Structures are given as structure tokens and as C-alpha cells.
Amino acid sequence: MGFLDGKIAVVTGAGSGMGKASAMVLAREGAKMVLADITGKQEATAAEIGAAAIPMQCDIADESQVSALVDLAVAKFGRLDAILNVAGIGIGAPIDNTSEADLDRLIAVNMKGVYFGAKHAARAMKNNGGGAIINWSSIGGLVPGYGSGAYNMTKAAVTMMTRNFAIENGKDNIRCNAICPGMMRTEGMGEPAIKHRPQLETIAPLGRMGEPWECGELAAFLASDRAAYITGALIPIDGGWSNRMAT
């Protein structure tokens, strides 16, 4: 018996990194899920989990695809209790060296993609008495950091979006919180970053990078009834790094 038995969730970015790790944690705790990714790797994640997971290829920058993703969860499982808006992209460049094309893609995925997920999940959750929206922001959405201004801007938008969703949907028992990871050991962002800046591996006060499953554990808690009175929270999971980002 897990503490998410009977819960139905959607997880974006489920093909790798924090999305895949979070899906594994949710499955361990008894949730059934629709797993989405743009790459096709969600198929392998779903195969690892088994019958409790249904894969779907989805570009979260396309609202119609996100709407269809939520509709699939409701059609297959009868309801939606949680969405983990994990999918995102990163560009390591100063603001004055970020192209318009890169900026547009950051906004489309990191801002609009999360917005679409929260929007359509909230609509579905209103039909079953509430639920939990869990958005992926970043410590870059809380404090500035050199060389990632455009990325940080999109993640800051997610934090404000999260707080607004929380106050707008609380009356319907829909909670909305944001996970704000620091340097995580993911194949898409963490590992490439430390190849260029090895000091990032130990920059946090805890002296190590975070593991993707650690974000999954937090997400599972926020999706559960154990977090029933938590909404509008922006939760750093960064080994204490954001306490000294300015140094």
C-alpha cells in the first residue's frame, strides 16, 4: 500500500531526468499515470512501470496537445488528481547573447507549456473535487545567477503563475505548488553543466548535486493528501545553494 493509492496523475518530461524519476516514485506509491514527453522516451519509462502507466508523445508548447494529454488521463482512468509539469529546457547564455529564437523557445516550453498543463489540469480537477498541480520552477526562478538570465526569467514566471493558480483555484480544493530544483544530476542539464563548470558539483552547502529521485519524493508528497493544506508554496530543493547564490 502506497500513500498515492487510487490517485491519477499526469507527468510531463517523463522520458528522462526528474520527470522519469518522479514517475517512478509515484508508481512506487500506487499512482496510475499518463506519461508524456516530446522525445518518445516516455514509452520506455511506461514499460518499466507497467500497466499503471500509459505513454503519450506530447509537445507541451502546443496547447491542443496538452489538452489531449489531460483528456487521455480522464478517459483512461476516470479522473485527474495531480499533474507534474516537469518538462522544460535550459539555455546557458547571458541575456545579451540570447537569440530571439532561443528566447521564443524558452517562453514556449518553460512558461506556456507549464501554463497549459496547469490550466487544463485545473479544469479537469474541478470535476472531481480538487487535486494538486505541481510546477517545476528552479532556484533560478527565485534568485538571479550569471549566464542564465532568459532561462531564469521563464522560471520566475512559473513561480508567479503558481501563486496565482493557488489563489484562483483554492475555492475548488485545487492546490498549486512549485518545486525549485538546484543543480540536479540529470543527463540533460546537470551532467553537461558540470563538464564546463566542475565546481557546480559541490557548490551547494550540502556539498553534492541533487539526485532526480529527490525531486520525485517531494512531488509525491505534494500530490498526496499529506500535503492537503499546502498551496502557493515555492520550495527550493537545492542543498542550500540558493542561500548563497549571490556570493
LOKOLDREN-668570 format. One record per residue (C-alpha): x, y, z; residue in one letter. Coordinates in Angstrom, 2 decimals. Layout:
// residues N
@c1:X, c2:Y, c3:Z, residuo:A
...
//
This chain:
// residues 247
@c1:0.00, c2:0.00, c3:0.00, residuo:M
@c1:1.36, c2:3.39, c3:-1.01, residuo:G
@c1:0.26, c2:6.84, c3:0.06, residuo:F
@c1:-0.88, c2:7.61, c3:-3.52, residuo:L
@c1:-3.09, c2:4.55, c3:-3.96, residuo:D
@c1:-6.08, c2:5.50, c3:-6.09, residuo:G
@c1:-4.51, c2:8.74, c3:-7.35, residuo:K
@c1:-4.37, c2:9.52, c3:-11.06, residuo:I
@c1:-1.56, c2:11.74, c3:-12.33, residuo:A
@c1:-0.08, c2:13.22, c3:-15.47, residuo:V
@c1:3.71, c2:13.64, c3:-15.64, residuo:V
@c1:5.36, c2:15.67, c3:-18.40, residuo:T
@c1:9.01, c2:15.29, c3:-19.27, residuo:G
@c1:8.69, c2:11.66, c3:-18.20, residuo:A
@c1:11.25, c2:10.29, c3:-20.62, residuo:G
@c1:14.29, c2:11.21, c3:-18.57, residuo:S
@c1:15.69, c2:13.14, c3:-15.64, residuo:G
@c1:13.40, c2:14.47, c3:-12.95, residuo:M
@c1:10.26, c2:13.58, c3:-14.89, residuo:G
@c1:11.18, c2:9.92, c3:-15.19, residuo:K
@c1:12.41, c2:9.74, c3:-11.60, residuo:A
@c1:9.20, c2:11.36, c3:-10.35, residuo:S
@c1:7.07, c2:8.92, c3:-12.32, residuo:A
@c1:8.95, c2:6.03, c3:-10.72, residuo:M
@c1:8.35, c2:7.40, c3:-7.23, residuo:V
@c1:4.66, c2:7.99, c3:-7.91, residuo:L
@c1:4.31, c2:4.46, c3:-9.25, residuo:A
@c1:6.00, c2:3.05, c3:-6.16, residuo:R
@c1:3.41, c2:4.83, c3:-4.04, residuo:E
@c1:0.50, c2:3.43, c3:-6.01, residuo:G
@c1:-0.43, c2:6.16, c3:-8.50, residuo:A
@c1:-1.63, c2:5.47, c3:-12.02, residuo:K
@c1:-0.32, c2:7.83, c3:-14.65, residuo:M
@c1:-0.21, c2:9.16, c3:-18.16, residuo:V
@c1:3.42, c2:9.85, c3:-19.01, residuo:L
@c1:4.28, c2:12.49, c3:-21.59, residuo:A
@c1:7.45, c2:13.51, c3:-23.39, residuo:D
@c1:8.30, c2:15.02, c3:-26.76, residuo:I
@c1:11.17, c2:12.62, c3:-27.40, residuo:T
@c1:9.40, c2:9.27, c3:-27.43, residuo:G
@c1:11.36, c2:8.14, c3:-24.36, residuo:K
@c1:8.15, c2:8.10, c3:-22.32, residuo:Q
@c1:7.49, c2:4.71, c3:-23.91, residuo:E
@c1:10.48, c2:3.18, c3:-22.11, residuo:A
@c1:9.51, c2:4.77, c3:-18.80, residuo:T
@c1:5.98, c2:3.41, c3:-19.10, residuo:A
@c1:7.33, c2:-0.04, c3:-19.97, residuo:A
@c1:9.45, c2:-0.02, c3:-16.79, residuo:E
@c1:6.43, c2:0.88, c3:-14.67, residuo:I
@c1:3.96, c2:-1.48, c3:-16.32, residuo:G
@c1:0.18, c2:-1.38, c3:-16.50, residuo:A
@c1:-0.11, c2:1.61, c3:-14.17, residuo:A
@c1:1.41, c2:3.92, c3:-16.81, residuo:A
@c1:0.20, c2:4.98, c3:-20.26, residuo:I
@c1:2.66, c2:6.81, c3:-22.53, residuo:P
@c1:1.78, c2:9.69, c3:-24.84, residuo:M
@c1:4.02, c2:11.79, c3:-27.02, residuo:Q
@c1:3.32, c2:15.45, c3:-26.34, residuo:C
@c1:4.83, c2:18.83, c3:-27.18, residuo:D
@c1:3.76, c2:20.92, c3:-24.21, residuo:I
@c1:4.27, c2:24.12, c3:-26.20, residuo:A
@c1:1.16, c2:23.14, c3:-28.20, residuo:D
@c1:-1.95, c2:23.75, c3:-26.10, residuo:E
@c1:-4.08, c2:21.32, c3:-28.10, residuo:S
@c1:-1.64, c2:18.51, c3:-27.32, residuo:Q
@c1:-1.66, c2:19.33, c3:-23.61, residuo:V
@c1:-5.45, c2:19.40, c3:-23.59, residuo:S
@c1:-5.46, c2:15.98, c3:-25.27, residuo:A
@c1:-2.98, c2:14.70, c3:-22.67, residuo:L
@c1:-5.29, c2:15.62, c3:-19.80, residuo:V
@c1:-8.29, c2:14.25, c3:-21.68, residuo:D
@c1:-6.48, c2:10.92, c3:-22.10, residuo:L
@c1:-5.91, c2:10.62, c3:-18.35, residuo:A
@c1:-9.58, c2:11.26, c3:-17.63, residuo:V
@c1:-10.73, c2:8.93, c3:-20.39, residuo:A
@c1:-8.49, c2:6.05, c3:-19.28, residuo:K
@c1:-8.74, c2:6.41, c3:-15.51, residuo:F
@c1:-11.91, c2:8.42, c3:-14.91, residuo:G
@c1:-10.37, c2:11.41, c3:-13.14, residuo:R
@c1:-7.25, c2:13.51, c3:-12.63, residuo:L
@c1:-5.81, c2:14.09, c3:-9.16, residuo:D
@c1:-2.38, c2:15.52, c3:-9.91, residuo:A
@c1:-0.22, c2:16.92, c3:-12.67, residuo:I
@c1:3.54, c2:17.23, c3:-12.52, residuo:L
@c1:4.60, c2:19.90, c3:-15.01, residuo:N
@c1:8.22, c2:18.80, c3:-15.18, residuo:V
@c1:9.15, c2:19.28, c3:-18.84, residuo:A
@c1:11.42, c2:22.21, c3:-19.56, residuo:G
@c1:14.50, c2:23.33, c3:-21.44, residuo:I
@c1:17.59, c2:25.29, c3:-20.50, residuo:G
@c1:19.89, c2:27.66, c3:-22.36, residuo:I
@c1:23.13, c2:28.72, c3:-20.71, residuo:G
@c1:23.70, c2:32.18, c3:-22.14, residuo:A
@c1:23.79, c2:35.75, c3:-20.83, residuo:P
@c1:20.80, c2:37.90, c3:-21.69, residuo:I
@c1:22.71, c2:39.92, c3:-24.28, residuo:D
@c1:23.82, c2:36.74, c3:-26.03, residuo:N
@c1:20.43, c2:35.00, c3:-26.22, residuo:T
@c1:18.88, c2:34.87, c3:-29.68, residuo:S
@c1:15.25, c2:35.69, c3:-30.31, residuo:E
@c1:14.69, c2:32.11, c3:-31.45, residuo:A
@c1:16.11, c2:30.73, c3:-28.20, residuo:D
@c1:14.05, c2:33.19, c3:-26.17, residuo:L
@c1:10.88, c2:32.22, c3:-28.02, residuo:D
@c1:11.54, c2:28.52, c3:-27.39, residuo:R
@c1:12.22, c2:29.11, c3:-23.68, residuo:L
@c1:8.95, c2:31.02, c3:-23.35, residuo:I
@c1:7.01, c2:28.41, c3:-25.34, residuo:A
@c1:8.19, c2:25.45, c3:-23.27, residuo:V
@c1:9.05, c2:26.77, c3:-19.81, residuo:N
@c1:6.25, c2:29.32, c3:-19.48, residuo:M
@c1:3.45, c2:28.45, c3:-21.86, residuo:K
@c1:3.93, c2:24.71, c3:-21.51, residuo:G
@c1:3.59, c2:24.82, c3:-17.73, residuo:V
@c1:0.68, c2:27.24, c3:-18.01, residuo:Y
@c1:-1.17, c2:24.93, c3:-20.41, residuo:F
@c1:-0.64, c2:21.96, c3:-18.10, residuo:G
@c1:-1.91, c2:23.80, c3:-15.05, residuo:A
@c1:-4.84, c2:25.31, c3:-16.93, residuo:K
@c1:-6.21, c2:22.09, c3:-18.36, residuo:H
@c1:-5.49, c2:20.08, c3:-15.23, residuo:A
@c1:-7.44, c2:22.59, c3:-13.14, residuo:A
@c1:-10.42, c2:22.29, c3:-15.45, residuo:R
@c1:-10.39, c2:18.51, c3:-15.08, residuo:A
@c1:-9.84, c2:18.60, c3:-11.32, residuo:M
@c1:-12.87, c2:20.78, c3:-10.74, residuo:K
@c1:-14.99, c2:17.80, c3:-11.83, residuo:N
@c1:-13.65, c2:15.50, c3:-9.12, residuo:N
@c1:-13.43, c2:17.67, c3:-6.03, residuo:G
@c1:-9.91, c2:19.06, c3:-6.36, residuo:G
@c1:-6.36, c2:18.00, c3:-6.92, residuo:G
@c1:-2.72, c2:19.03, c3:-6.93, residuo:A
@c1:-0.81, c2:20.98, c3:-9.56, residuo:I
@c1:2.96, c2:20.71, c3:-9.14, residuo:I
@c1:5.01, c2:23.01, c3:-11.35, residuo:N
@c1:8.73, c2:22.76, c3:-11.95, residuo:W
@c1:10.45, c2:26.10, c3:-11.49, residuo:S
@c1:14.10, c2:26.46, c3:-10.42, residuo:S
@c1:16.19, c2:28.25, c3:-7.87, residuo:I
@c1:16.87, c2:30.46, c3:-10.89, residuo:G
@c1:13.24, c2:31.48, c3:-10.59, residuo:G
@c1:13.89, c2:32.71, c3:-7.04, residuo:L
@c1:17.32, c2:34.34, c3:-7.22, residuo:V
@c1:19.49, c2:35.56, c3:-10.12, residuo:P
@c1:22.50, c2:33.74, c3:-11.46, residuo:G
@c1:25.07, c2:34.77, c3:-14.02, residuo:Y
@c1:24.73, c2:33.42, c3:-17.54, residuo:G
@c1:21.13, c2:32.22, c3:-17.47, residuo:S
@c1:19.03, c2:35.36, c3:-17.48, residuo:G
@c1:16.44, c2:34.34, c3:-20.07, residuo:A
@c1:16.02, c2:30.89, c3:-18.52, residuo:Y
@c1:15.68, c2:32.42, c3:-15.05, residuo:N
@c1:13.07, c2:34.83, c3:-16.37, residuo:M
@c1:10.88, c2:31.95, c3:-17.55, residuo:T
@c1:11.28, c2:30.11, c3:-14.26, residuo:K
@c1:10.40, c2:33.28, c3:-12.32, residuo:A
@c1:7.23, c2:33.42, c3:-14.39, residuo:A
@c1:6.41, c2:29.89, c3:-13.23, residuo:V
@c1:6.70, c2:30.94, c3:-9.58, residuo:T
@c1:4.24, c2:33.81, c3:-10.02, residuo:M
@c1:1.98, c2:31.61, c3:-12.13, residuo:M
@c1:1.98, c2:29.04, c3:-9.33, residuo:T
@c1:0.98, c2:31.56, c3:-6.70, residuo:R
@c1:-1.82, c2:32.94, c3:-8.88, residuo:N
@c1:-3.16, c2:29.49, c3:-9.68, residuo:F
@c1:-3.17, c2:28.77, c3:-5.94, residuo:A
@c1:-5.36, c2:31.74, c3:-5.07, residuo:I
@c1:-7.63, c2:31.38, c3:-8.09, residuo:E
@c1:-8.34, c2:27.68, c3:-7.63, residuo:N
@c1:-8.28, c2:27.22, c3:-3.86, residuo:G
@c1:-12.06, c2:27.50, c3:-3.70, residuo:K
@c1:-12.24, c2:24.32, c3:-5.76, residuo:D
@c1:-9.81, c2:22.47, c3:-3.47, residuo:N
@c1:-7.08, c2:22.62, c3:-6.11, residuo:I
@c1:-3.63, c2:23.15, c3:-4.66, residuo:R
@c1:-0.76, c2:24.55, c3:-6.72, residuo:C
@c1:2.88, c2:24.45, c3:-5.62, residuo:N
@c1:6.25, c2:24.83, c3:-7.30, residuo:A
@c1:9.37, c2:22.73, c3:-6.91, residuo:I
@c1:12.53, c2:24.80, c3:-7.39, residuo:C
@c1:15.48, c2:22.48, c3:-8.05, residuo:P
@c1:19.09, c2:23.50, c3:-7.86, residuo:G
@c1:21.85, c2:21.56, c3:-9.59, residuo:M
@c1:20.44, c2:18.08, c3:-10.18, residuo:M
@c1:22.31, c2:15.14, c3:-11.67, residuo:R
@c1:20.29, c2:14.84, c3:-14.87, residuo:T
@c1:21.56, c2:13.79, c3:-18.26, residuo:E
@c1:20.02, c2:16.81, c3:-19.96, residuo:G
@c1:21.19, c2:19.65, c3:-17.71, residuo:M
@c1:23.24, c2:18.65, c3:-14.68, residuo:G
@c1:25.80, c2:16.40, c3:-16.32, residuo:E
@c1:26.52, c2:18.77, c3:-19.26, residuo:P
@c1:26.79, c2:21.74, c3:-16.90, residuo:A
@c1:29.47, c2:20.21, c3:-14.71, residuo:I
@c1:31.59, c2:19.35, c3:-17.74, residuo:K
@c1:32.02, c2:23.09, c3:-18.28, residuo:H
@c1:31.93, c2:24.17, c3:-14.63, residuo:R
@c1:33.09, c2:21.27, c3:-12.42, residuo:P
@c1:32.66, c2:23.41, c3:-9.29, residuo:Q
@c1:28.90, c2:23.16, c3:-9.71, residuo:L
@c1:29.04, c2:19.58, c3:-8.49, residuo:E
@c1:29.89, c2:20.69, c3:-4.96, residuo:T
@c1:28.69, c2:24.30, c3:-4.87, residuo:I
@c1:25.71, c2:23.61, c3:-2.58, residuo:A
@c1:26.30, c2:23.78, c3:1.19, residuo:P
@c1:25.49, c2:20.06, c3:1.39, residuo:L
@c1:28.50, c2:19.50, c3:-0.85, residuo:G
@c1:26.87, c2:17.48, c3:-3.63, residuo:R
@c1:24.47, c2:17.64, c3:-6.54, residuo:M
@c1:20.88, c2:16.59, c3:-6.04, residuo:G
@c1:19.52, c2:13.35, c3:-7.44, residuo:E
@c1:16.40, c2:13.39, c3:-9.66, residuo:P
@c1:14.54, c2:10.99, c3:-7.38, residuo:W
@c1:14.81, c2:13.50, c3:-4.55, residuo:E
@c1:12.58, c2:15.87, c3:-6.52, residuo:C
@c1:10.28, c2:12.92, c3:-7.13, residuo:G
@c1:9.90, c2:12.30, c3:-3.41, residuo:E
@c1:8.91, c2:15.93, c3:-2.87, residuo:L
@c1:6.47, c2:15.81, c3:-5.78, residuo:A
@c1:4.85, c2:12.63, c3:-4.44, residuo:A
@c1:4.32, c2:14.29, c3:-1.06, residuo:F
@c1:2.81, c2:17.41, c3:-2.66, residuo:L
@c1:0.49, c2:15.24, c3:-4.75, residuo:A
@c1:-0.72, c2:13.36, c3:-1.70, residuo:S
@c1:-3.34, c2:14.07, c3:0.93, residuo:D
@c1:-0.47, c2:14.55, c3:3.38, residuo:R
@c1:0.04, c2:17.99, c3:1.80, residuo:A
@c1:-3.64, c2:18.93, c3:1.93, residuo:A
@c1:-3.02, c2:22.37, c3:3.47, residuo:Y
@c1:-0.02, c2:23.37, c3:1.35, residuo:I
@c1:-0.66, c2:25.64, c3:-1.61, residuo:T
@c1:1.12, c2:28.55, c3:-3.23, residuo:G
@c1:4.46, c2:27.31, c3:-1.89, residuo:A
@c1:7.75, c2:27.74, c3:-3.75, residuo:L
@c1:10.01, c2:25.02, c3:-2.42, residuo:I
@c1:13.77, c2:25.05, c3:-3.10, residuo:P
@c1:15.36, c2:21.62, c3:-3.33, residuo:I
@c1:18.94, c2:22.68, c3:-3.86, residuo:D
@c1:21.10, c2:21.55, c3:-0.96, residuo:G
@c1:21.01, c2:25.12, c3:0.37, residuo:G
@c1:22.55, c2:26.63, c3:-2.78, residuo:W
@c1:20.02, c2:29.47, c3:-3.13, residuo:S
@c1:21.06, c2:30.74, c3:0.30, residuo:N
@c1:24.35, c2:31.87, c3:-1.22, residuo:R
@c1:23.64, c2:32.34, c3:-4.91, residuo:M
@c1:24.78, c2:35.93, c3:-4.74, residuo:A
@c1:28.24, c2:35.04, c3:-3.40, residuo:T
//
